[in-house]
Amino acid sequence: MKPDSTGLVNFIDEEKVWATVNSAANADSSRIMDILDKASELKGLSLEETAVLLQVEDPELNEAIFETARKVKQGIYGNRMVLFAPLYVTNECGNRCAYCGFKASNKELQRRTLTAEELQQEVLALENQGHKRLLLVYGEHPKFGADWIAETVRTVYDTVSEKSGEIRRVNINCAPLDTAGFRKLHEVGIGTYQCFQETYHRKTYAELHPGGHKKDILWRLHAMHRAMEAGIDDVGMGTLLGLYDYRFDTIAMLSHAAELESRFGVGPHTLSFPRLEPALNADIAFNPPYPITDGQFKRLVAVLRLSVPYTGLILSTREGRNMRRELLDCGVSQLSAGSRTYPGAYSDPDYDRPDVQQFCIGDNRNLEEVITEIVGHGYVPSWCTACYRAGRTGEDFMNLAKKGFIQKFCHPNALLTFKEYLLDYAHSETRTKGCTFIESELDRISTQLRDSVSDRLSRIEHGERDLYF
């Protein structure tokens, strides 16, 4: 394809994407089972194979997809579940995205950008709940450049609660920057840079983004290239389901992932797949033009787990409690918990405020309530950041993951961070149940590591923190 005036190329071939989707429709059961057999080997799927599974309608074959996804997820991630919270730093925005409450044309939205002191209060509130991993979210206003964003990251890392310590990993979701800007963020130690393309369908993208810098689809499409060129190893991409046909956008997103892997040797660290939720003065958010049913959504998540087995799959609190529970088994590896979607929300006692939030959330439970449920279903809550601080990121992380590294070390590290949470934040009933659960989980750890894990758990009991393998 020809580059635009800035030299950027749209590497998403829409005709090819649709040809992949259409040619994969109505596959027979033997073809589907062959694909599932391949997926069970933990080696991923081609775009065409992924497109076949996305379009399976037979209930028995769908259950086979879910069961294979459960086995693949268990084989790679075990029963570990990473938890984090989004922290909105500003809702000021120069874009006019038709589906978003933050759009510049929404005059009813109360605009707010946190001062350094207000940001510290938000961080302290989250630290005192038990969070160690944050996603900083910024409205895409041109006045907020890389220097200011970098300063907010420093503020978060420097904010330490006497009770609970520090935030150990800061991921960010902000407007695409140039390479020099991304380099500044890399230098202050961000974790994953997250940016969603929303939809890869060019005509739809143009209709939904009539103004602001986000209108430039190719600048956004190449954001991950610039971030990785700047040294950021981990990037996270996603689509906003409901804007266009989910089959097209899923295959296009995976094509984007393949482009990064071809260029940089590694694809995205995480994928996200939020569904449209109501937002103030955004009619399309109340009436998605391409609604995706719960059944299609669940199948999509399972198929992503089979297609890119070593990539993290993130589920937000846009989804309700029941759907979040179902998706734990068949694909999701990271959950947001106790989320609030506007600046200053965690310090706000009256937090249910549609006049300031980006969108309505479906799961309003606090962090401890989410933890209680996932532990009850046999999952270990994890706030581990060992790999990132030890430099095991990007291609190195993927190579280790494919050799069973996650099961060998991430599960023990999850137990250590969960022990910290139980001692420092949990109510007595949660603490008792959690400690019993940790003891039962020690039997899942290899005999070579078990004594070392037990020793570290004992050291945490006696006051040490931030221990990991």
N, C-alpha and C positions, 0 to 999 in steps of 0.2 A: 504494500500500500504506500501511497505517496505521503511524505511528511507535510505538516501544516507550515505556516509561515515561520514558526519558531523551531522547526526541525523535528517536531515530535510526530510519531507514527501511531495510528490507532491499530494496535496489534490484535484487537478483537475482531475477527472476521465474522460478521453477523450471518452472512449466507452459510458459511461453514458451520457455525454453531447451530443454526436451524436445521441444516442438513443432518447433523449428528443427532439432534433430537428426533426428527421425523423418521429417519431410517431405523431408529431403535424402538419405535412404537410397535406394539402388538407382538412382541417376541414370544415364542412358545415356551412352555414350562421347562423343557430340557435345556434350552439356552439359558434361562434364568438360573436353574440349578447349577449349571456349569460355571456361571459367573460367581455364584455364591461359594462354590468349591474353591475357586481361585482366591476369592476374598478371604477365606478362612486361613490362607497361608500367610496373611499379614503383609502382603507385598503391594497392596493397592490395586486400583482398577484404571483402565483406560477411560477416556471421555465417552466413548461409545458404550462401553459396559456400564458406566455410571448412568448414562441416559436410559439404558434399558431398565435398570432397577427403579429409576425415578418414576417410571410409567406403569409399574405393576399394579393392577387393580384386584386381582384374585386374592381373597382373604387368606387362604392357606399359604400362598406364595409370599404375601406380605408378612405373615407370621414367621416364615422361614428367613426373610430378610432381617426381622427384628432379632430372632434367635442368633443368627450369624453375627450381627452387630454386637449383641451381648457378649458373645464368646471372644470376638476380636478386642472389644474394649477391655474385658477382663484380662485377656492375654497380655495386653500392653500396659494398661494403667492400673490393673488390680482394682481394689476398692477404695482408692484414694480420690478425694474430691477437693479441688482447690477453690478457696473462697476469697472474694475481694469486694470492694465497694467503689462505686463511682463518686467522685467529688467534683461538683460543678464550680468552676472558678469565675466564670462570667457567662451571662446569657445575652450579652450584646453581640449583634451579628449584622453583617453587611449583605448577606445573601437573601434571596426571596424564595426559598424552597417551599413549594406549594403545600407540603405535608407537615411542616414543622412549626411548632409554636414560637420558636425563637426568630422566625423570619423577620426581616427588617420592616416589612409592611404591617406587622401586627402592632398596632398602636395601643392596644389594651394591655399588652404584656408589660409588667413592671420590670424594668431593666436594672441589673445590678452587677457590678464587678467587685469582687472581694478585695479589700485592702490586705496588706501583709498581716496585720493584726487579726482581721476577720478570718483569713485563711488559716492562721495558726489555731484559732478557736475551733474551726471545723476539723482540723487534723486531730486536735486533742480530744474532741468528742468521739471521733472514730477510733483513735487509739484506746480510749477508755472503754470502748465496747469490745475490743479485742482484735481489731483489724491490724494487719501488718502489710497488706498489699492494697494500693489504691490505683484507680484510674482517674487521672485528672482530665476533665472535660471542659473545653473552651468553645464559646460561640466564635464563629469565623468572621471576626471583624478585622479589617486591614490595619487598624491602629495597634493591634496586639501582635507584635513581631517576636522573633526568636529570642531576643535579649530579655524581653519581659517574661515570656514563658519560661525561659531558663531560670530566671530569678524566682518564680513561683515554685519551681521544682526544688531549688535550694532551700526555700522556706519550709517546704514539707519535710525534706530530709533533716533539717536542723531543728524541727519541733519535736521535743522529747517530753513525754509525760513521766512524771515522777512515779506514777503507779505502774505504767505499762511499757515504758521504753519508746522505741522509735518505729517509724514506718521503714520497712526494709526494701520495698520495691515500689517505684513510681512508674507506672505506664501512663501514656498520654494519648488523648484523642484531640487533635487540633487541626487547623487548616493546613493543607500542604504547603511546605516551605521550599525554598531553593536549597541546593546542596550545602551552601555555607550555613544557612539557618539550621538545617538538620545536624550539622557538625557541632554547632553550639549546644544543641540538646544532648547529643552523644557525650560531649565533654562534661556535662553536669550529672551524667549517670542515669539517664532514663532507661527503663527496661524496654518494653515493647512500644513501638509507634503504631498507633491504630488509626486507620482511615477507611471509611466505607465508600465504595463507589456508588452505592444506593441502587442504581440500575445500570447495566451495560448497554442497554438498547438506546442508540444514539437519538432517535427521534423522540422517544419518551423522556429521555434525560433533558433534552432541550426544552420540552414543554413544561417540565416540572421545575426547571431552574432558569426562570426568565431574567434574573438579574443577580449581580454580585460576582465575585471572582469565581465562585463555584460553577458559574455558567460555562467555564472553559473545561470541557470534559477531558481533553488530553492532558492538561496540566494536572488534573486530579489523577488520571489514569497512570501517570508516570511518577506519582508521589513516592511509591515504594522503591522505585529505581533510585531516586535521589537520596532517600533515606539510607538505603543499603550502601550506596556509593559513599555516603558520609560516615560509614562505620557502624551504623545501627544494625546489629545482627538479627534482631527479632522484630518482625512486622506483623500486623494483624489486619486482615481485610474482611469485608463483608458486603452483603446486599440487604436492602430493605424490602422484605417480602410484602407483596401487595401492589407494588408500583407497576410491575410488568409480569409476564409469564414466568413463574418460578423455575420452570425447566430451562428456559433460555438463560436466565440470570445465574442459575447454578452452574451450568456448563461453561458459561462465559467466565464466571469467577474462578473455576478450576483451570480454565485456559490461562487466566491471569497468573494463577499460581505456577503453572507449568512454565510460563514465560520467565518468571523470577528464578525458578530452579535452573532453567537453561542458561540464564545470564549470570547468576551468582552462585550456583551450586546448591542452593537451598531455597525452598519455597516459604510461604508464610508460616510463622510460628503458631498463629491462631486464625480461626475462621469464626465469624459471627453471622447470625441469620435472624435478626429481629423482625417481628411482624409489625405492620402499621398499627398504632394505637391512637385513640382520640387525642387531639391537641387543640388548644385554644385558637379559634379563628382559622382552622385548617380543615375545610370541608372534606377534602379528599381523604384525610385521616379517619374520618367517620364512615366513609364509603369507599373503601379501596377499589380501584378499577379492576384489579386482578386478585380477588380474595383467595386465600389458600386455606383449605379446611384443616381441622385438627389432624385428620388421618393423613393427608398429604404432608403436613408439616412433620409429623412424627416419622413418616417414611423418609422424608428429606434428610433429617438428622441421622437416621440409621445409615442411609446410603453414603452420606459424607464420611461417617466413621469407616465404612468399608473402602471408600475411594481413596482417602488420604489418612490411613490408620494412625500415623504418628503425629498428626497435626492436632493441636488443642482445639476443642469445640466449646464455644462460650455461650451460655444461656443467661439472658438478662431477666430482670423482674418484670418485663413487659408481659411475660407469660404468667398464668395463674398457678397456684400451688399444685393442683392435680397434674397439669401438663409438665411442670418442672419435675415432679416425682417420676412420671413415666419416662422422661428423657434421660434420667440418671443412668438407667440400665443400658439404653441402646445407643449411647454415643457421647453425651456431654461429659466434659472433663473439668470445666470451670463454671462456677456459679457466682453471680453477684448476690449479695444478701444484705437485707436491711437498707435497700437503696432509696435515695431521694434525689429528685432530678431538677434541682434549681440551686443557685448560689445561696449559701447560708442556711441550707435546709437542716443540717444536723444540729445546729444551735437554735433552731426554731421550734418552740414547743407546739405551735399550731401548724404542722407541716403539710397538711392536706390542702394544698392551695393551687388550684388549676390556673389562677391568674399569673403564676410565676413559673410553673414547671414546664419542661419541654414536651412531655407526653404523660398520659395516665399510666400508672403501673398496675400490674395484675396481682402481684404478691407483696402485701404490705407487712409481712411478718418481720420481726427484728432478727438480728443475727443469732441470738441464742435459740430462738424458736426454730430457725432453719437448721441449726446444728443438731438440735434435739431430734428433728425428724430424720435427717440423713443418717445419724448414728443409729437410730431405730431401724433403719433399713440396711444396716451393715456397712456404711461408708465411713471412712476416716476423714474428718475435716483436715485440710492442710493449708498452712500459710508458708510453706517452705520456699525459700529463695536461695538455697545453697548453690544451685547450678549457675545462677546469674552472677553471684558475687565471686564464684570460683572461675568464672570465664567459660563455663560450659554452655555456650549459647550458639545460635545459628546452626551452621553445618556440623559443628562439633557435637551439639546436643542431639541432632537427628541421628548422627552416626552411633552415638552411645545408646540412644533409645532403641535402635534396631538390633542392638546386641543384648537387650534385656536390662539395660541400666536402670530404667524407671522402676521396675519391680525390685531391683536389688538394693537401691539406695533411696529412692523417693518415698517408698512406703515407710521405712524406718524414720526418715526425716519428718514425714507427716505425723507420725506418732509423737515425736519430740515437740513439734509445734502445737499439737493438740494438748499435750501435757501442760505446756505453758498456759494455754488458754484456760484450761480447767482450774489451774491454781490461781491465776491472776484475775479472772473475770467471771467465771461461771457461778451460778447459784448452787447451793449445797446439793440439791437433788441431781442437777446436771453433772456436778463434779463427781458424785458417787457413781452414777451410771457410766460416766465417761472413763473413769479410772478402771472400772471393771472391764469395760470394753477394750481398753489398751492392754490389759493383762491377757485377755483372750487373743488379741492380735499378735502377741509375741510368738505364739505358736506358728504363725505364718512366716516368720522370719527365719532365714537359713541359720543352721547351727553355728556357722562361722561368725555370724554377726550378732547373734542373740545376746551374748554376754556383753558385748560392747553397747548395744542398744539399752540393755537393762542398766548398765553403769551410767549412761548419760541420763536416763530417766531418773535415776537416784540423785544425780548431781542437780538436776532441775528441781527435784523435791527439796534440796538443800539450798536453793537460792540462785544457782547459776542459770543463765539464759543464753539463748542464741547458739545452741550447740547443734552441730549437724555433721553429716558425713560428706 
